[in-house]
Amino acid sequence: MIRLEIPGRGVFEWQVLVSDVNGTLAADGRLLEGVAERLAAVREVLQVQLLTADTHGRQAEIDRLLGLQAVRVRGGHEAEQKAAFVRDLGAAHVIALGQGANDALMLKEASLGLCVLSPEGTAVEALQAADLVAPDVLTALDLLLHPTRMLASLRR
């Protein structure tokens, strides 16, 4: 669990990271360098859930590399499915990580929406829905490992 008191916002107790895969953790269906190691460290403080449409058909390999089993979203209404997944987990305890248009609703639904700039591009909808934007996924994951780094950006 990550507990963080953010001035002007209150106390947050995050238990779960819900992350998109393609475009966020992977490019062209392959994990970005350093992601497996960072996620392993994050898993020591948060439960990690992956959501994917498996755009490139390589999710089984990514699951194997990470030691996780991603949840597949069905084609059509992907954004709503991802937001519902966050709600079902208890949005108050969820950090959502993504960069695509179909991630925007889950970023908004979670108590912390973290958007990353991606080699595959970042949707304006995701940027607008997020609480915080990181220049890349490794920086975003590092924020979870060093949460006080977020205070200057999130305080009101």
TIGUVEX-356244 format. One record per atom (N, C-alpha, C): x, z, y; residue in three letters; atom name; residue number from 1. Coordinates in steps of 0.001 Angstrom, whole numbers, plus 524288, in hexadecimal, padded with zeros to 5 digits. Example, Ala and Ser with C-alpha at 12.3 -4.5 7.8 and 13.67 -1.06 7.14 Angstrom:
# TIGUVEX-356244
(atom (83386,81E78,7E9C6),Ala,N,1)
(atom (8300C,81E78,7EE6C),Ala,CA,1)
(atom (83390,81E78,7F31C),Ala,C,1)
(atom (83232,81BA8,7F736),Ser,N,2)
(atom (83566,81BE4,7FBDC),Ser,CA,2)
(atom (83264,81EBE,8001E),Ser,C,2)
# end
This chain:
# TIGUVEX-356244
(atom (8034D,80000,7FB5F),Met,N,1)
(atom (80000,80000,80000),Met,CA,1)
(atom (80377,80000,804DB),Met,C,1)
(atom (801A2,7FD53,808CB),Ile,N,2)
(atom (8042A,7FD69,80DEB),Ile,CA,2)
(atom (80071,80023,811AA),Ile,C,2)
(atom (80242,8044B,81414),Arg,N,3)
(atom (7FF2C,8070E,81801),Arg,CA,3)
(atom (801D0,80637,81D42),Arg,C,3)
(atom (7FEBD,80467,8210D),Leu,N,4)
(atom (800F6,80354,8262E),Leu,CA,4)
(atom (7FCFF,804C1,82A5F),Leu,C,4)
(atom (7FEBC,807F5,82E10),Glu,N,5)
(atom (7FB84,80937,8329A),Glu,CA,5)
(atom (7FD19,8058A,83700),Glu,C,5)
(atom (7F953,80268,838BB),Ile,N,6)
(atom (7FA51,7FE89,83CC8),Ile,CA,6)
(atom (7F7A0,8005E,841C5),Ile,C,6)
(atom (7FAA2,8019E,845D2),Pro,N,7)
(atom (7F84A,8037A,84AB4),Pro,CA,7)
(atom (7F41A,7FFB9,84CB6),Pro,C,7)
(atom (7EFA2,801F8,84DFA),Gly,N,8)
(atom (7EB4A,7FEE3,84FF9),Gly,CA,8)
(atom (7E80C,7FC4B,84BC2),Gly,C,8)
(atom (7E9A7,7FCB5,846E5),Arg,N,9)
(atom (7E6C9,7FA3F,8428D),Arg,CA,9)
(atom (7E531,7FE21,83E59),Arg,C,9)
(atom (7E845,80236,83DA3),Gly,N,10)
(atom (7E6F5,80615,839AE),Gly,CA,10)
(atom (7EAD8,8063C,83539),Gly,C,10)
(atom (7E939,808EF,8310C),Val,N,11)
(atom (7EC81,809AB,82C71),Val,CA,11)
(atom (7EAAB,805E6,82833),Val,C,11)
(atom (7EE6B,80330,825F1),Phe,N,12)
(atom (7ED46,7FF7C,821BF),Phe,CA,12)
(atom (7EFF6,8014E,81CC8),Phe,C,12)
(atom (7ED32,800B8,81879),Glu,N,13)
(atom (7EF5F,801EB,81353),Glu,CA,13)
(atom (7EE78,7FD26,80FE1),Glu,C,13)
(atom (7F27E,7F9EC,80F94),Trp,N,14)
(atom (7F212,7F511,80C9B),Trp,CA,14)
(atom (7F3D6,7F5EF,80706),Trp,C,14)
(atom (7F0CE,7F3D3,80367),Gln,N,15)
(atom (7F1EE,7F46F,7FDD6),Gln,CA,15)
(atom (7F2EC,7EF3F,7FB1B),Gln,C,15)
(atom (7F0F5,7EAF8,7FD5F),Val,N,16)
(atom (7F127,7E5E8,7FABC),Val,CA,16)
(atom (7F2F4,7E1AF,7FE82),Val,C,16)
(atom (7F664,7DE4C,7FC9A),Leu,N,17)
(atom (7F7C0,7D97C,7FF4C),Leu,CA,17)
(atom (7F50E,7D513,7FC60),Leu,C,17)
(atom (7F1CF,7D21B,7FF31),Val,N,18)
(atom (7EF5D,7CD6E,7FD01),Val,CA,18)
(atom (7F1F9,7C8C9,7FF9E),Val,C,18)
(atom (7F47A,7C582,7FC77),Ser,N,19)
(atom (7F75E,7C127,7FEA7),Ser,CA,19)
(atom (7F59A,7BBF0,7FC6B),Ser,C,19)
(atom (7F539,7B82B,7FFDB),Asp,N,20)
(atom (7F4CE,7B2B8,7FE53),Asp,CA,20)
(atom (7FA06,7B139,7FBD2),Asp,C,20)
(atom (7FA0A,7ACFE,7F8D5),Val,N,21)
(atom (7FEDC,7AB58,7F649),Val,CA,21)
(atom (80119,7A670,7F8DC),Val,C,21)
(atom (7FE7E,7A1FD,7F833),Asn,N,22)
(atom (800AE,79D0C,7FA11),Asn,CA,22)
(atom (8008E,79CBF,80001),Asn,C,22)
(atom (80512,79BB6,80231),Gly,N,23)
(atom (805B4,79B9F,807D6),Gly,CA,23)
(atom (80778,7A0DB,809F4),Gly,C,23)
(atom (80635,7A511,8073C),Thr,N,24)
(atom (807A4,7AA51,808FB),Thr,CA,24)
(atom (80C74,7AC4C,80610),Thr,C,24)
(atom (80C04,7ACB4,800F0),Leu,N,25)
(atom (8105C,7AE89,7FDAD),Leu,CA,25)
(atom (81373,7AA0E,7FB47),Leu,C,25)
(atom (81102,7A576,7FB39),Ala,N,26)
(atom (8134F,7A0F0,7F8A2),Ala,CA,26)
(atom (812AD,79C1A,7FC0A),Ala,C,26)
(atom (8163E,79869,7FB4A),Ala,N,27)
(atom (815D6,79348,7FDCA),Ala,CA,27)
(atom (81619,78F33,7F976),Ala,C,27)
(atom (8129B,78B7D,7F9B6),Asp,N,28)
(atom (81259,7876C,7F5AA),Asp,CA,28)
(atom (811C5,789BE,7F034),Asp,C,28)
(atom (80F23,78E31,7EFD4),Gly,N,29)
(atom (80E2E,790A8,7EACC),Gly,CA,29)
(atom (812BF,793B5,7E892),Gly,C,29)
(atom (816D9,7946E,7EB9F),Arg,N,30)
(atom (81B6E,79761,7E9D3),Arg,CA,30)
(atom (81C51,79C0E,7ED6B),Arg,C,30)
(atom (81D5A,7A095,7EAFD),Leu,N,31)
(atom (81E59,7A550,7EE0D),Leu,CA,31)
(atom (822C3,7A464,7F1E7),Leu,C,31)
(atom (8220F,7A64F,7F69F),Leu,N,32)
(atom (82634,7A610,7FA86),Leu,CA,32)
(atom (82A89,7A9E0,7F8FD),Leu,C,32)
(atom (82F40,7A887,7FA4D),Glu,N,33)
(atom (833BE,7ABC4,7F8FD),Glu,CA,33)
(atom (83324,7B13D,7FB51),Glu,C,33)
(atom (8341B,7B520,7F817),Gly,N,34)
(atom (833E1,7BA8D,7F9C2),Gly,CA,34)
(atom (82E95,7BD2A,7F91F),Gly,C,34)
(atom (82A75,7BA21,7F833),Val,N,35)
(atom (8252F,7BC59,7F7D6),Val,CA,35)
(atom (8249F,7BFEC,7F31C),Val,C,35)
(atom (82693,7BE5A,7EE9C),Ala,N,36)
(atom (825F4,7C18E,7E9E1),Ala,CA,36)
(atom (82861,7C6F3,7EAAB),Ala,C,36)
(atom (82D03,7C718,7ECED),Glu,N,37)
(atom (82FA3,7CC21,7EDC8),Glu,CA,37)
(atom (82CB7,7CF82,7F1B7),Glu,C,37)
(atom (82ADF,7CD22,7F604),Arg,N,38)
(atom (82808,7D028,7F9FD),Arg,CA,38)
(atom (822E2,7D22F,7F7C3),Arg,C,38)
(atom (8201D,7CEE4,7F4DB),Leu,N,39)
(atom (81B23,7D0A9,7F297),Leu,CA,39)
(atom (81C03,7D516,7EEB6),Leu,C,39)
(atom (82047,7D4E2,7EBC4),Ala,N,40)
(atom (8217C,7D92A,7E829),Ala,CA,40)
(atom (8221B,7DE48,7EB29),Ala,C,40)
(atom (8249F,7DE18,7EFA9),Ala,N,41)
(atom (8253D,7E2C9,7F2DE),Ala,CA,41)
(atom (81FFE,7E48D,7F51F),Ala,C,41)
(atom (81CD1,7E0DD,7F6ED),Val,N,42)
(atom (817A5,7E224,7F90F),Val,CA,42)
(atom (8143D,7E4A9,7F4E0),Val,C,42)
(atom (814C8,7E2E9,7F009),Arg,N,43)
(atom (8119C,7E50F,7EBBA),Arg,CA,43)
(atom (812C1,7EAD2,7EABD),Arg,C,43)
(atom (81705,7ECCD,7ECDC),Glu,N,44)
(atom (81821,7F260,7EC54),Glu,CA,44)
(atom (814CE,7F5A6,7F003),Glu,C,44)
(atom (81295,7F337,7F414),Val,N,45)
(atom (80F5E,7F623,7F7D1),Val,CA,45)
(atom (809BD,7F43A,7F814),Val,C,45)
(atom (808BE,7EF6B,7F65D),Leu,N,46)
(atom (80377,7ED39,7F68E),Leu,CA,46)
(atom (80231,7EA66,7F17A),Leu,C,46)
(atom (7FD41,7EA94,7F007),Gln,N,47)
(atom (7FB70,7E71D,7EBD6),Gln,CA,47)
(atom (7FB63,7E19E,7EE21),Gln,C,47)
(atom (7FD03,7DDBA,7EB39),Val,N,48)
(atom (7FD2A,7D85C,7ED22),Val,CA,48)
(atom (7F953,7D502,7EA15),Val,C,48)
(atom (7F5F3,7D261,7ECEF),Gln,N,49)
(atom (7F22A,7CEB5,7EAB7),Gln,CA,49)
(atom (7F32A,7C95A,7ED13),Gln,C,49)
(atom (7F36A,7C55D,7E9D7),Leu,N,50)
(atom (7F42B,7C00A,7EBA6),Leu,CA,50)
(atom (7EF25,7BCEE,7EB04),Leu,C,50)
(atom (7EDF9,7B9C4,7EEF6),Leu,N,51)
(atom (7E96F,7B644,7EECE),Leu,CA,51)
(atom (7EB66,7B0B5,7EF7C),Leu,C,51)
(atom (7E97C,7AD23,7EC4D),Thr,N,52)
(atom (7EB57,7A7C6,7ECAA),Thr,CA,52)
(atom (7E73E,7A3E1,7EADF),Thr,C,52)
(atom (7E774,79F59,7ED36),Ala,N,53)
(atom (7E47C,79ADE,7EB4C),Ala,CA,53)
(atom (7E7EB,797A3,7E7A5),Ala,C,53)
(atom (7ECC9,79947,7E6EB),Asp,N,54)
(atom (7F0A1,796AA,7E395),Asp,CA,54)
(atom (7F113,790E0,7E4F0),Asp,C,54)
(atom (7F1D9,78FE4,7E9E0),Thr,N,55)
(atom (7F211,78A97,7EC01),Thr,CA,55)
(atom (7F5D3,7870B,7E90C),Thr,C,55)
(atom (7FA51,78920,7E791),His,N,56)
(atom (7FE55,785EB,7E51B),His,CA,56)
(atom (7FE7F,7867B,7DF2A),His,C,56)
(atom (7FAF3,7899F,7DCF9),Gly,N,57)
(atom (7FABC,78A3E,7D74B),Gly,CA,57)
(atom (7FF59,78D24,7D4F2),Gly,C,57)
(atom (801FF,79047,7D80A),Arg,N,58)
(atom (806A7,7930F,7D62C),Arg,CA,58)
(atom (805FD,798FD,7D638),Arg,C,58)
(atom (80129,79AD0,7D6A7),Gln,N,59)
(atom (80062,7A070,7D72D),Gln,CA,59)
(atom (80218,7A378,7D25C),Gln,C,59)
(atom (8018B,7A146,7CDBC),Ala,N,60)
(atom (8032F,7A414,7C905),Ala,CA,60)
(atom (808FC,7A569,7C949),Ala,C,60)
(atom (80C2B,7A1DA,7CB3D),Glu,N,61)
(atom (811C7,7A2CD,7CBC6),Glu,CA,61)
(atom (812CE,7A6FF,7CFEA),Glu,C,61)
(atom (80FFB,7A6C3,7D43D),Ile,N,62)
(atom (81092,7AABB,7D859),Ile,CA,62)
(atom (80EF8,7B011,7D645),Ile,C,62)
(atom (80AA6,7B049,7D369),Asp,N,63)
(atom (808F6,7B536,7D105),Asp,CA,63)
(atom (80D3B,7B775,7CD86),Asp,C,63)
(atom (80F9D,7B414,7CA59),Arg,N,64)
(atom (813B8,7B5CE,7C6C9),Arg,CA,64)
(atom (81867,7B7F8,7C9D6),Arg,C,64)
(atom (819FC,7B53E,7CDEC),Leu,N,65)
(atom (81E77,7B6F5,7D106),Leu,CA,65)
(atom (81D7B,7BC29,7D3C0),Leu,C,65)
(atom (8189F,7BD01,7D565),Leu,N,66)
(atom (8174F,7C1C9,7D84B),Leu,CA,66)
(atom (81564,7C63C,7D4D2),Leu,C,66)
(atom (81414,7C50E,7CFF7),Gly,N,67)
(atom (811D1,7C916,7CC9D),Gly,CA,67)
(atom (80C6B,7CAB4,7CE64),Gly,C,67)
(atom (80995,7C6FF,7D0A3),Leu,N,68)
(atom (80444,7C7EE,7D296),Leu,CA,68)
(atom (80098,7C3CB,7D05F),Leu,C,68)
(atom (7FB97,7C4B7,7D0CF),Gln,N,69)
(atom (7F7AE,7C0E5,7CF45),Gln,CA,69)
(atom (7F440,7BFC4,7D3FE),Gln,C,69)
(atom (7F4F5,7BB39,7D653),Ala,N,70)
(atom (7F1E9,7B9CF,7DAF5),Ala,CA,70)
(atom (7EC3F,7B8E0,7D987),Ala,C,70)
(atom (7E8E0,7B9FA,7DD3C),Val,N,71)
(atom (7E355,7B8CB,7DCBF),Val,CA,71)
(atom (7E285,7B354,7DEF1),Val,C,71)
(atom (7E014,7AFF9,7DBEB),Arg,N,72)
(atom (7DF0B,7AA9F,7DDB2),Arg,CA,72)
(atom (7D9E0,7AA7F,7E09E),Arg,C,72)
(atom (7D9F9,7A809,7E52F),Val,N,73)
(atom (7D51E,7A71D,7E808),Val,CA,73)
(atom (7D33C,7A1AA,7E698),Val,C,73)
(atom (7CE30,7A107,7E650),Arg,N,74)
(atom (7CBE2,79BFC,7E4F3),Arg,CA,74)
(atom (7CBE0,7986D,7E9B2),Arg,C,74)
(atom (7CC25,7936E,7E8BE),Gly,N,75)
(atom (7CBE0,78FA4,7ECFC),Gly,CA,75)
(atom (7C6AF,79014,7EFD8),Gly,C,75)
(atom (7C6D2,78FAF,7F4E7),Gly,N,76)
(atom (7C21B,79047,7F819),Gly,CA,76)
(atom (7C144,795F0,7F99E),Gly,C,76)
(atom (7C072,796E0,7FE85),His,N,77)
(atom (7BF73,79C1F,80098),His,CA,77)
(atom (7C3E3,79FE3,7FF4D),His,C,77)
(atom (7C8B3,79DDF,7FF5D),Glu,N,78)
(atom (7CD3D,7A125,7FE20),Glu,CA,78)
(atom (7CDD4,7A5A3,801F0),Glu,C,78)
(atom (7CD07,7A4A6,806F4),Ala,N,79)
(atom (7CDA2,7A8C3,80AE1),Ala,CA,79)
(atom (7C9EC,7AD49,809D1),Ala,C,79)
(atom (7C510,7AC0E,80886),Glu,N,80)
(atom (7C133,7B021,8076F),Glu,CA,80)
(atom (7C29D,7B328,80283),Glu,C,80)
(atom (7C4A9,7B073,7FE90),Gln,N,81)
(atom (7C63E,7B31F,7F9C3),Gln,CA,81)
(atom (7CAAC,7B6FC,7FACB),Gln,C,81)
(atom (7CE6A,7B55C,7FDF3),Lys,N,82)
(atom (7D2D3,7B8CC,7FF2D),Lys,CA,82)
(atom (7D10E,7BD86,80258),Lys,C,82)
(atom (7CD9C,7BCAC,8061B),Ala,N,83)
(atom (7CB97,7C10B,8093B),Ala,CA,83)
(atom (7C881,7C4D4,805CD),Ala,C,83)
(atom (7C562,7C2CC,8023E),Ala,N,84)
(atom (7C258,7C61E,7FEB3),Ala,CA,84)
(atom (7C5F2,7C950,7FB2C),Ala,C,84)
(atom (7CA33,7C705,7F978),Phe,N,85)
(atom (7CE05,7C9C7,7F63A),Phe,CA,85)
(atom (7D034,7CE80,7F934),Phe,C,85)
(atom (7D190,7CDAE,7FE21),Val,N,86)
(atom (7D392,7D1F3,80167),Val,CA,86)
(atom (7CF61,7D625,8021A),Val,C,86)
(atom (7CA98,7D489,8033D),Arg,N,87)
(atom (7C64B,7D852,803DB),Arg,CA,87)
(atom (7C586,7DB86,7FEE7),Arg,C,87)
(atom (7C59B,7D8E5,7FA60),Asp,N,88)
(atom (7C4BD,7DB97,7F56F),Asp,CA,88)
(atom (7C8FB,7DFA3,7F449),Asp,C,88)
(atom (7CDB0,7DEB5,7F62B),Leu,N,89)
(atom (7D1EA,7E283,7F570),Leu,CA,89)
(atom (7D171,7E72A,7F91F),Leu,C,89)
(atom (7CE88,7E678,7FD57),Gly,N,90)
(atom (7CE23,7EA75,8016A),Gly,CA,90)
(atom (7D1A5,7E8EE,805E9),Gly,C,90)
(atom (7CFAF,7E5B1,80955),Ala,N,91)
(atom (7D2C0,7E33B,80D83),Ala,CA,91)
(atom (7D5E1,7E721,810C6),Ala,C,91)
(atom (7D406,7EBDD,81155),Ala,N,92)
(atom (7D6C4,7EFC7,8147B),Ala,CA,92)
(atom (7DC21,7F118,8124A),Ala,C,92)
(atom (7DCF3,7F005,80D49),His,N,93)
(atom (7E1E2,7F155,80ABD),His,CA,93)
(atom (7E523,7EC84,8095C),His,C,93)
(atom (7E39E,7E800,80B9E),Val,N,94)
(atom (7E61D,7E315,80A2A),Val,CA,94)
(atom (7E927,7E0B5,80EB2),Val,C,94)
(atom (7EDD3,7DED1,80D70),Ile,N,95)
(atom (7F0D9,7DB64,810DA),Ile,CA,95)
(atom (7F057,7D5F6,80E7A),Ile,C,95)
(atom (7EEC3,7D22A,81196),Ala,N,96)
(atom (7EE58,7CCC9,80FB8),Ala,CA,96)
(atom (7F2BE,7C98F,81210),Ala,C,96)
(atom (7F4EB,7C615,80EE5),Leu,N,97)
(atom (7F94A,7C2CD,81072),Leu,CA,97)
(atom (7F7ED,7BD20,80F54),Leu,C,97)
(atom (7F842,7B9CD,81353),Gly,N,98)
(atom (7F702,7B44F,81281),Gly,CA,98)
(atom (7F87E,7B100,81720),Gly,C,98)
(atom (7F762,7ABE4,816B8),Gln,N,99)
(atom (7F8B1,7A840,81AE1),Gln,CA,99)
(atom (7F500,7A397,81B3D),Gln,C,99)
(atom (7F1A9,7A2F0,8176A),Gly,N,100)
(atom (7EE3A,79E68,81749),Gly,CA,100)
(atom (7E8EB,79F72,819A8),Gly,C,100)
(atom (7E62E,79B35,81AD4),Ala,N,101)
(atom (7E0DF,79BB2,81CE4),Ala,CA,101)
(atom (7DD68,79EC1,81921),Ala,C,101)
(atom (7DE4D,79E11,81402),Asn,N,102)
(atom (7DB12,7A0E8,8103D),Asn,CA,102)
(atom (7DCAE,7A6A2,80FB5),Asn,C,102)
(atom (7E0B5,7A853,81297),Asp,N,103)
(atom (7E24B,7ADD1,812B3),Asp,CA,103)
(atom (7E00E,7B0C1,81760),Asp,C,103)
(atom (7DE00,7ADEF,81B30),Ala,N,104)
(atom (7DC69,7B05A,82021),Ala,CA,104)
(atom (7D86A,7B4B9,81F5F),Ala,C,104)
(atom (7D47B,7B3EC,81C35),Leu,N,105)
(atom (7D07E,7B7FD,81B8A),Leu,CA,105)
(atom (7D2A8,7BCD9,818E4),Leu,C,105)
(atom (7D639,7BC31,81528),Met,N,106)
(atom (7D86E,7C0E1,812A5),Met,CA,106)
(atom (7DC19,7C3BE,81668),Met,C,106)
(atom (7DED6,7C0CD,819C2),Leu,N,107)
(atom (7E228,7C355,81DAF),Leu,CA,107)
(atom (7DEDC,7C696,8216A),Leu,C,107)
(atom (7DA61,7C47E,822D4),Lys,N,108)
(atom (7D6D0,7C742,8265F),Lys,CA,108)
(atom (7D43A,7CBE9,823AE),Lys,C,108)
(atom (7D2EB,7CB49,81EB9),Glu,N,109)
(atom (7D025,7CF57,81BBC),Glu,CA,109)
(atom (7D394,7D41A,81AAA),Glu,C,109)
(atom (7D883,7D33E,81974),Ala,N,110)
(atom (7DC10,7D789,81818),Ala,CA,110)
(atom (7DD19,7DAEF,81CE0),Ala,C,110)
(atom (7DE8A,7DFCD,81BFB),Ser,N,111)
(atom (7DFB0,7E338,82072),Ser,CA,111)
(atom (7E4B9,7E18F,8232D),Ser,C,111)
(atom (7E818,7DE99,82074),Leu,N,112)
(atom (7EC99,7DC29,822F2),Leu,CA,112)
(atom (7ED1C,7D69D,820E2),Leu,C,112)
(atom (7EC84,7D2DF,8245C),Gly,N,113)
(atom (7ED41,7CD62,82301),Gly,CA,113)
(atom (7F291,7CBAA,824F1),Gly,C,113)
(atom (7F5CF,7C9F2,82153),Leu,N,114)
(atom (7FB2B,7C864,82283),Leu,CA,114)
(atom (7FBC1,7C296,82151),Leu,C,114)
(atom (7FCAA,7BF89,8255A),Cys,N,115)
(atom (7FD38,7B9E1,824DA),Cys,CA,115)
(atom (80301,7B87B,82502),Cys,C,115)
(atom (80483,7B4A8,821D5),Val,N,116)
(atom (809F6,7B2E4,821DC),Val,CA,116)
(atom (80A40,7AD33,82393),Val,C,116)
(atom (80E74,7AC02,82657),Leu,N,117)
(atom (80FA0,7A695,8278E),Leu,CA,117)
(atom (8122E,7A45A,822AB),Leu,C,117)
(atom (81066,79FDF,8210C),Ser,N,118)
(atom (811BF,79DD7,81BEA),Ser,CA,118)
(atom (8144E,7987F,81C30),Ser,C,118)
(atom (817C4,7974D,81875),Pro,N,119)
(atom (819F8,7920F,8182C),Pro,CA,119)
(atom (815C5,78DE8,8173A),Pro,C,119)
(atom (81143,78F81,8152B),Glu,N,120)
(atom (80CF0,78BE3,8143E),Glu,CA,120)
(atom (80927,78BBC,818D9),Glu,C,120)
(atom (80A66,78E8D,81CFA),Gly,N,121)
(atom (806FA,78ED0,82183),Gly,CA,121)
(atom (803BA,793C2,8217B),Gly,C,121)
(atom (801B5,79513,82606),Thr,N,122)
(atom (7FE6D,799B6,8269F),Thr,CA,122)
(atom (7F996,79822,829A8),Thr,C,122)
(atom (7F50C,79957,8278F),Ala,N,123)
(atom (7F01F,797CF,82A00),Ala,CA,123)
(atom (7EEFA,79B2E,82EC7),Ala,C,123)
(atom (7ED12,798B4,832D4),Val,N,124)
(atom (7EBA2,79B7B,8379A),Val,CA,124)
(atom (7E790,79FA8,83665),Val,C,124)
(atom (7E3ED,79E87,832D2),Glu,N,125)
(atom (7DFEC,7A26B,8316B),Glu,CA,125)
(atom (7E26E,7A75B,82F3B),Glu,C,125)
(atom (7E68A,7A6B5,82C1A),Ala,N,126)
(atom (7E938,7AB3C,829DF),Ala,CA,126)
(atom (7EBF9,7AE61,82E23),Ala,C,126)
(atom (7EE81,7AB9D,831B9),Leu,N,127)
(atom (7F11C,7AE46,8361B),Leu,CA,127)
(atom (7ED38,7B17D,83945),Leu,C,127)
(atom (7E8C0,7AF3B,83A65),Gln,N,128)
(atom (7E4D9,7B1E6,83DA0),Gln,CA,128)
(atom (7E24B,7B679,83AD8),Gln,C,128)
(atom (7E206,7B64F,835AA),Ala,N,129)
(atom (7DF7B,7BA7B,832B4),Ala,CA,129)
(atom (7E31B,7BF11,8319D),Ala,C,129)
(atom (7E837,7BE38,83202),Ala,N,130)
(atom (7EC0F,7C22E,8308F),Ala,CA,130)
(atom (7ECBB,7C659,834C7),Ala,C,130)
(atom (7EE72,7CAE9,8330C),Asp,N,131)
(atom (7EFF9,7CF14,836A2),Asp,CA,131)
(atom (7F5A4,7CE6C,83850),Asp,C,131)
(atom (7F8B7,7CC06,834F5),Leu,N,132)
(atom (7FE4A,7CB8A,835D8),Leu,CA,132)
(atom (80037,7C676,8335E),Leu,C,132)
(atom (803F6,7C3E7,835E7),Val,N,133)
(atom (80640,7BF0F,833EC),Val,CA,133)
(atom (80C0D,7BFFA,83311),Val,C,133)
(atom (80DF6,7BE5E,82E78),Ala,N,134)
(atom (81389,7BECD,82D3C),Ala,CA,134)
(atom (815E0,7B954,82CEB),Ala,C,134)
(atom (81AD7,7B8D0,82E4B),Pro,N,135)
(atom (81D3E,7B39C,82E54),Pro,CA,135)
(atom (81DFA,7B138,828EE),Pro,C,135)
(atom (81DCC,7B46A,824D9),Asp,N,136)
(atom (81E5B,7B27B,81F7C),Asp,CA,136)
(atom (81C90,7B6C4,81BC3),Asp,C,136)
(atom (81BFC,7B568,816D9),Val,N,137)
(atom (819DF,7B91A,8130F),Val,CA,137)
(atom (81D9B,7BD9F,811FA),Val,C,137)
(atom (822AC,7BCAF,81205),Leu,N,138)
(atom (82653,7C0FE,8110A),Leu,CA,138)
(atom (8260B,7C514,81555),Leu,C,138)
(atom (82594,7C35E,81A2B),Thr,N,139)
(atom (824E6,7C709,81E7E),Thr,CA,139)
(atom (81FCE,7CA0B,81DE9),Thr,C,139)
(atom (81BA3,7C756,81C59),Ala,N,140)
(atom (81697,7C9ED,81B8C),Ala,CA,140)
(atom (816FF,7CE1B,8175C),Ala,C,140)
(atom (8196C,7CCDA,812F5),Leu,N,141)
(atom (81A02,7D0AB,80EC2),Leu,CA,141)
(atom (81D89,7D52B,81065),Leu,C,141)
(atom (82184,7D40E,81388),Asp,N,142)
(atom (824DE,7D83E,81591),Asp,CA,142)
(atom (821D3,7DC00,81905),Asp,C,142)
(atom (81DF6,7DA08,81BDD),Leu,N,143)
(atom (81AAC,7DD82,81F0C),Leu,CA,143)
(atom (817E4,7E181,81BA8),Leu,C,143)
(atom (81674,7DFFB,816F5),Leu,N,144)
(atom (813CC,7E397,8136C),Leu,CA,144)
(atom (81798,7E798,81133),Leu,C,144)
(atom (81C7A,7E614,810C8),Leu,N,145)
(atom (8207B,7E9AF,80EDD),Leu,CA,145)
(atom (82272,7ED56,8132B),Leu,C,145)
(atom (821BA,7EBB2,81814),His,N,146)
(atom (82343,7EEC0,81CAD),His,CA,146)
(atom (81EB4,7EEA6,8208F),His,C,146)
(atom (81A67,7F134,81F46),Pro,N,147)
(atom (81596,7F097,82252),Pro,CA,147)
(atom (815E5,7F254,827FE),Pro,C,147)
(atom (81968,7F5E7,82959),Thr,N,148)
(atom (819AF,7F783,82ED8),Thr,CA,148)
(atom (81B63,7F300,83269),Thr,C,148)
(atom (81D9B,7EEE4,8302B),Arg,N,149)
(atom (81EFA,7EA4C,83347),Arg,CA,149)
(atom (81A23,7E7D1,835C7),Arg,C,149)
(atom (81599,7E8BE,8336E),Met,N,150)
(atom (810C4,7E65D,83562),Met,CA,150)
(atom (80E88,7E93E,83A14),Met,C,150)
(atom (81044,7EE08,83B04),Leu,N,151)
(atom (80DE0,7F13B,83F1E),Leu,CA,151)
(atom (80E0E,7EEB7,84481),Leu,C,151)
(atom (81275,7ECA2,84612),Ala,N,152)
(atom (812EA,7EA60,84B44),Ala,CA,152)
(atom (80F24,7E5CA,84C07),Ala,C,152)
(atom (80E3F,7E2DB,847EB),Ser,N,153)
(atom (80ACF,7DE4D,84849),Ser,CA,153)
(atom (80502,7DFBC,847F6),Ser,C,153)
(atom (803B4,7E3C5,84515),Leu,N,154)
(atom (7FE31,7E4FF,84410),Leu,CA,154)
(atom (7FBE7,7E93A,84795),Leu,C,154)
(atom (7FF26,7EC5A,84A0B),Arg,N,155)
(atom (7FD06,7F0A0,84D49),Arg,CA,155)
(atom (7FA08,7EE57,851DE),Arg,C,155)
(atom (7F641,7F165,853A1),Arg,N,156)
(atom (7F312,7EFB2,85827),Arg,CA,156)
(atom (7F415,7F345,85CB3),Arg,C,156)
# end
